[in-house]
Amino acid sequence: MSANARTAFLAQFRADVVAGLTAPQKYLPSKYFYDEAGSALFEQLTTLDEYYPTRTELAIMQTHAAEMARLFGPRCLLIEFGSGSSTKTRLLLDQLDDPAGYVPVDISGEQLERSAQALAAQYPHVEVMPLCADFTAMLALPQPRKKPKQRVVYFPGTTIGNMMPDEAIELLQRTAQLCAGGGLLLGADLRKDPAVMVAAYDDRQGVTAAFVRNLLVRVNREQGADFAVDQFEHRAVYNADEGRIEVYLVSRRDQSVALANTHIPIAAGEPIRTQLSYKYRVEDLHEIGKAAGFSAQQVWTDAAAYFSVHYFRCE
C-alpha cells in the first residue's frame, strides 16, 4: 500500500471507529479485524472443532470445484473478495480452463502479498494480480495480459452474512457491475441449531475472544486510543428474530477511552457490537441475488445443510 493510500486508509479507519463508538448502540466495523495479527488468529480459529464453516465449505469445494470451473468457462478472470490465505481458491485454480488471471482482493496487505507470491510460484501459468483494497467499495481492477472472456467474482466464507441485508444487496449490485455478463460464486452460512452456531463464535479455547479483542489492540496501535483491552468480555448470542449471530465486547467497568482528541465514555455492562453474522435459507439468498441483478444457476450444500455455495449469473 502506498503512503498516500495508507494515509487515506487510516483516516477512513478513524472516521469509522469514531462513528461507531458515538452511535446510540456502540459498534466497531468487523472489516477491521484483519490486520496481520487478526488474520493469523482467524486462520487459527478456522481449525477449531467448533468452527464448522471453513471445513464445511472446503469439503463442498473439494467435491464440486471441477463442476464450478466448467460453469465459469474458459479464460475467465477470477476475482476473489477477502482472499485471505486463498486456500479454497487453489481448488478452483486447479480446475480452471486457461484462466486469464486471478485478482485476490484483501484489506490486509501483509497477508495478501505473501499469499499472492505463494500462488504465483505454485501457478506460474496464472497471472496473479493482488489488489490491496476494501472490496465493499468500487474497485479499479488491474488488467491482465490475456484478454478474459468473462469475469467471475469468488466471494467465499461467511462475509456476506456480516452485512445487513440491504448492505449485502448494495455490494452485490456493485459486483454485478464489476463482472457484467459474468458470474458470482458466493459462500453463505445456513440456519441450523442455535447452539451449533453460537459455539462457532465462542469457542472453549478463547481464540474467537482473542480475535475480537485484537480489534481494540489495533485501534490502540493505529489510532492512538487507550482501550483497556482486558476490561472487555467477549459475548456471542443468537438473535432468532433477526436470524443472526451478534458478537459483542462488553465493558467490565465504567471507563473513558481517548480517541481522536475526545474521550468516549463506556459504562460498566455496556456492549460494543463487533460483528453480525446473518444465517440464511437458500431461498433468501436467491432473493438477495435477484434483487442485485443476478439469476441463481446452481447451489451446493453439505449433507447436513450447514453451509451453501451458490453460482449466480449476471442477468
Residue pairs with C-beta under 8 A, 6 or more apart in sequence:
1 9
1 109
1 132
5 132
10 222
10 223
13 32
13 222
13 223
14 223
14 259
14 260
16 29
16 32
17 28
17 29
17 32
17 219
17 223
17 225
17 259
17 260
18 259
18 260
18 262
20 26
20 27
20 28
20 29
20 272
21 27
21 28
21 257
21 259
21 264
21 272
22 264
25 271
25 273
26 266
26 270
26 271
26 272
26 273
27 272
27 273
27 274
28 215
28 219
28 249
28 272
28 273
28 274
30 162
30 274
30 275
30 276
31 107
31 134
31 136
31 162
32 107
32 215
32 218
32 219
33 42
33 211
33 212
33 214
33 215
33 274
33 275
34 42
34 84
34 106
34 107
34 108
34 111
35 108
35 214
35 218
35 222
36 108
36 110
36 111
37 214
37 217
37 218
38 108
38 211
38 214
38 215
38 218
39 84
39 108
39 110
39 111
41 207
41 210
41 211
41 214
42 84
42 211
43 84
43 85
44 207
45 51
45 203
45 207
45 208
45 211
46 53
46 54
46 55
47 54
48 203
48 205
48 207
49 203
50 199
50 200
50 202
50 203
50 204
51 200
51 203
51 208
52 196
52 200
52 306
52 307
53 157
53 158
53 189
53 200
53 306
53 307
54 157
56 302
56 304
56 306
56 307
57 88
57 156
57 157
57 187
57 307
57 309
58 87
58 88
59 302
60 300
60 301
60 302
60 307
60 308
60 309
61 68
61 88
61 91
61 92
61 309
62 91
63 300
64 300
64 309
65 91
65 92
65 94
65 95
66 95
67 298
68 92
68 95
68 185
68 309
68 311
69 92
69 95
69 96
69 97
71 183
71 297
71 298
71 311
72 78
72 96
72 150
72 152
72 183
72 185
73 97
73 149
73 150
74 97
74 98
74 149
75 97
75 98
75 99
75 100
75 146
75 147
75 148
75 149
76 96
76 99
76 100
76 148
76 149
76 150
76 151
76 152
76 182
77 99
77 100
77 101
77 102
77 103
77 141
77 144
77 148
77 150
77 151
77 152
78 89
78 92
78 93
78 96
78 99
78 101
78 102
78 103
78 152
78 154
79 102
79 103
79 105
79 141
79 151
79 152
79 153
79 154
79 178
79 179
80 86
80 89
80 102
80 103
80 104
80 105
80 153
80 154
80 155
80 156
81 105
81 135
81 153
81 154
81 155
81 159
81 175
82 105
82 106
82 107
82 135
82 155
82 156
82 157
82 159
83 89
83 104
83 105
83 106
83 112
83 115
83 130
84 106
84 108
84 111
84 115
84 157
85 111
85 115
86 104
86 115
86 119
88 156
89 102
89 104
89 119
89 154
89 156
90 119
90 122
92 154
92 185
93 99
93 102
93 119
93 123
93 126
96 126
99 126
100 127
100 144
100 146
100 147
100 148
100 149
101 126
101 127
101 128
101 129
101 144
101 145
101 146
101 148
102 119
102 123
102 126
102 127
102 128
102 129
103 129
103 130
103 131
103 141
103 142
104 112
104 115
104 116
104 119
104 128
104 130
104 131
105 130
105 131
105 133
105 135
105 139
106 112
106 115
106 130
106 132
106 133
106 135
107 132
107 133
107 134
107 135
109 132
112 130
112 132
113 130
113 132
115 130
116 128
116 130
119 126
119 128
120 126
120 128
127 144
127 145
127 146
129 142
129 144
131 139
131 141
131 142
133 139
135 171
136 171
138 174
139 178
141 178
150 179
150 181
150 182
150 183
151 178
151 179
151 180
151 181
151 182
151 183
152 179
152 182
152 183
152 184
152 185
153 175
153 178
153 179
153 182
153 183
153 184
153 185
154 185
155 175
155 184
155 185
155 186
155 187
156 185
156 187
156 309
157 187
158 187
158 188
158 189
158 277
160 168
160 171
160 186
160 187
160 188
160 278
161 188
161 189
161 244
161 276
161 277
161 278
161 279
161 280
162 275
162 276
162 277
162 278
163 171
163 276
163 278
164 276
165 278
165 288
168 278
168 288
169 288
169 291
169 292
172 184
172 288
172 289
172 291
172 292
172 293
172 294
173 292
173 293
175 184
175 292
176 184
176 292
176 293
176 294
176 314
176 315
179 314
180 314
181 314
182 313
182 314
183 297
183 311
183 312
183 313
183 314
184 289
184 294
184 310
184 311
184 312
184 313
184 314
185 309
185 310
185 311
185 312
186 285
186 289
186 309
186 310
186 311
186 312
187 307
187 308
187 309
187 310
188 280
188 285
188 307
188 308
188 309
188 310
189 197
189 277
189 279
189 280
189 306
189 307
189 308
190 279
190 280
190 281
190 282
190 301
190 305
190 306
190 307
190 308
191 197
191 243
191 279
191 280
191 281
192 279
192 304
192 305
192 306
194 238
194 240
196 306
197 238
197 245
197 279
198 236
198 237
198 238
198 245
200 245
201 208
201 236
201 245
201 247
201 275
201 277
202 208
202 209
202 234
202 235
202 236
206 234
208 234
208 236
209 234
212 234
212 247
212 249
212 274
212 275
213 229
213 232
213 234
213 249
215 274
216 225
216 227
216 229
216 232
216 249
217 227
217 229
219 225
219 227
219 259
220 226
220 227
220 229
223 259
223 260
224 258
224 259
225 257
225 258
225 259
226 257
226 258
227 257
228 255
231 251
231 252
231 253
231 255
232 249
232 250
232 251
232 252
232 272
233 249
233 250
233 252
234 247
234 248
234 249
234 250
235 247
235 248
235 249
235 250
235 271
236 245
236 246
236 247
236 248
237 245
237 246
237 248
238 244
238 245
238 246
239 245
239 246
242 278
243 278
243 279
243 280
244 276
244 277
244 278
244 279
245 275
245 276
245 277
245 279
246 273
246 275
246 276
247 273
247 274
247 275
247 276
247 277
248 271
248 272
248 273
248 274
249 271
249 272
249 274
250 269
250 270
250 271
250 272
251 266
251 267
251 268
251 269
251 270
251 271
251 272
252 268
253 268
254 265
254 266
254 267
254 268
255 265
255 266
256 263
256 264
256 265
256 266
257 263
257 264
257 266
258 264
266 272
280 288
280 308
282 299
282 301
282 308
282 310
285 296
285 299
285 308
285 310
286 296
286 310
289 295
289 296
289 310
289 312
290 296
293 314
293 315
294 312
294 313
294 314
294 315
295 312
295 313
295 315
296 310
296 311
296 312
297 311
297 312
297 313
298 310
298 311
299 308
299 309
299 310
299 311
300 308
300 309
300 310
301 307
301 308
301 309
